[in-house]
């Protein structure tokens, strides 16, 4: 009952818009004080947060964020979009399909769902609406494509999960690659089938000459080279995620200078955004460790594992229920907070059922990311809505069919875990 009460306090604090890290810390200290007394809680506060951030793997988080900020400075998204559009723009819905292709590539290197959605809205959504696409399609699609930043490496959220779950960071990052591509392909198929039913909502673009195609692809190639270098070095075990992030950041900085996009003020903004985002993530990591100590002392996880074992429920049923919990949590909470609060409790249950922690990370992130494009939270929806100045309701409606694609891929991953695991099983990635 104590654990339930502390979790209620935590949720109430978050609902009343107390910063997540402060809410976690207050809840953890309250639970420790009730359980062990104030001196013990104070001792935990003195030692536990610092122990939580000793891992060298955490260095990858600010480096990947800075790499994303520098790539935003480079202005390469337009080049990506033009390259994709020149290749497939003549098809019905070609501009929308190009948006998914360019958006997937950009989301992969950006590492941030909201940053990807905001940038794509200002380019792809605006261009689609100018060409006559329905506003819901042009905006809802982009909001969902932005969520792929959490799935396709290098992903900040997957790095955070790996550290929380004490899983190999490189393997977790690589595991997100194929499911992310499946979601992207599912978005294209869903969209194309809809366009075939009503071609008037998906005008075909003009075709491009071979020379134009090669020119556009060449302009976009630096971004693809950086992505391949970062992900390839992790996949083949040539570099750890931290080393790969360093390589990517240096390459992004060189690219900004080479393209003549260097600006001291913009670089300062990029560094400031990196510091702000990293500080938020590290604060959650440190305070979640305090709450984790309380949960460990309360022995709630062993009790849950024992209860499930005694109930003898089929593993598929238990995992479906866990998946439902993560989907509901995604409606109300930030993905990093969800992982910090729940993974220490749910992972032992998942391992007891015979599932791999690497697989579980992809399953959790895929379901939690649906909350980025569904009410009431729907951060990506509000970001896109603000960028193109239309009602969030229009964006939510446009995103709905594509959210179903994400849920379908999650169900497929649950039924066939090898959909997630075959790529990391081939790789030599390390932590």
C-alpha positions, 0 to 999 in steps of 0.5 A, a space after each residue: 500500500 505504501 508504494 501505491 500511495 507514493 506513486 499516487 503522490 508522484 502522479 499528482 505532483 506531475 499533474 500539478 505541473 511540478 517539474 518531473 525530476 522534483 516530483 520524482 525526488 520528493 516522492 522518493 524521499 517521502 517513501 524512504 522517510 516513511 520506510 527507513 526514517 529521515 536520516 536514512 533518506 538524507 544519506 540516500 540523497 547524499 550518495 545515490 544521485 551521484 552514483 547514478 551518473 558515474 557511467 561513461 555511457 551517459 556521455 553519449 547523451 549530450 554529444 548526440 544532442 549537440 550533434 542534432 543541434 549542429 545538423 539543424 544549423 546546417 540546413 540539410 533538411 531541405 536537401 533531404 526533402 528535395 532529394 526524396 521528392 526528385 526520386 518519387 515525387 511523380 507518384 500519387 502522393 509523391 510529396 507525402 512519401 518524400 516527406 516520410 523518407 526525408 523525415 525518417 532520415 532527419 529524425 534518425 540523425 536529430 535524435 529528438 522527436 519534437 525537434 524533428 516534428 517542428 523542423 518537418 512541419 516548417 518544410 514538408 507540411 507547408 509544402 504539402 498544403 501548398 500542393 493541395 493535400 488535406 491539412 490533416 494529412 499534411 500535419 498528422 503525418 509529419 507529427 508521427 514521422 517525428 516520433 521515429 527519432 526515438 526509435 532509429 539510432 542514434 536515439 537519446 531515449 534508447 540510450 536513456 533506456 539502456 542505462 536505466 535497464 543496465 543493457 548494452 547501449 550499442 545493442 539497444 540502439 541498433 535494435 531500434 533500426 529495423 522496427 523504425 524502418 517498419 514503422 516508416 514503411 507502414 506509414 507509406 503503405 497506409 498513406 498510399 492506399 488512402 491516396 489510391 482511393 481518392 487521388 484528388 487528395 494526393 496530387 502527383 508532382 512533376 518528374 525530375 531528370 536524371 541530372 536533377 536527381 543526382 544533384 539533389 542526392 549529392 547535396 543530401 549525401 553529407 547527412 547520409 554519410 554522417 548517419 552511416 558513419 555513426 550507426 555503422 561504427 556502432 553496428 560493427 563494434 568499431 566504436 562505442 556509442 560515446 565514441 560514435 557520438 563524438 565522431 558524429 558531433 565533430 563531423 556535424 561541426 565540420 559540415 556546418 563550417 563547410 556549408 558556410 552556415 557557421 554563426 557564433 550566436 546560433 552555435 551558442 543557442 545550440 550549446 545552450 539547448 544541449 545543456 538545457 536538454 541534458 540537464 533535464 535528462 540527468 536530473 531525472 536519472 539522478 532523482 529516479 535513482 533515489 526513487 529506485 532505492 525506495 522501490 528496492 527497499 519496499 521489495 515491490 518488484 519481487 512481490 510482483 514477480 511472485 504474484 504473476 508466477 503464482 497466477 500462471 498467466 500466459 506470458 503473452 497476456 502479461 506482456 499485452 497488459 504491460 504494453 497497455 499500461 505503457 500506452 496509457 502512460 504515454 498519454 499523460 507523461 514524458 517518455 523519459 519519465 515513463 522509463 525512469 519510473 517504470 522500467 526498474 519495476 517492470 523489467 524483472 517481470 519481463 525477464 522472468 517471462 523470458 523476454 530480452 531486455 533489449 527487445 523490451 526497450 524497443 517495445 516500451 519506446 514504441 508504445 510510449 511514443 504513441 503518446 507523442 501524437 495522441 491526446 491529451 499530451 500529444 507534444 508533437 501534435 502541439 509542436 506541429 500545430 504551432 509551427 503551421 498555425 492550425 488547430 491541434 484537433 486537425 492534426 490529431 485527426 490526421 495522425 490517427 490512422 498512422 498511430 494505428 500503424 505504430 500499434 500494429 508494429 508493436 503488436 507484431 514485435 510482441 508476437 514475433 520478438 525476432 523482428 526486433 532482435 535479428 539486427 542486434 544479433 548480427 551486430 558487434 555493438 558494445 556498450 
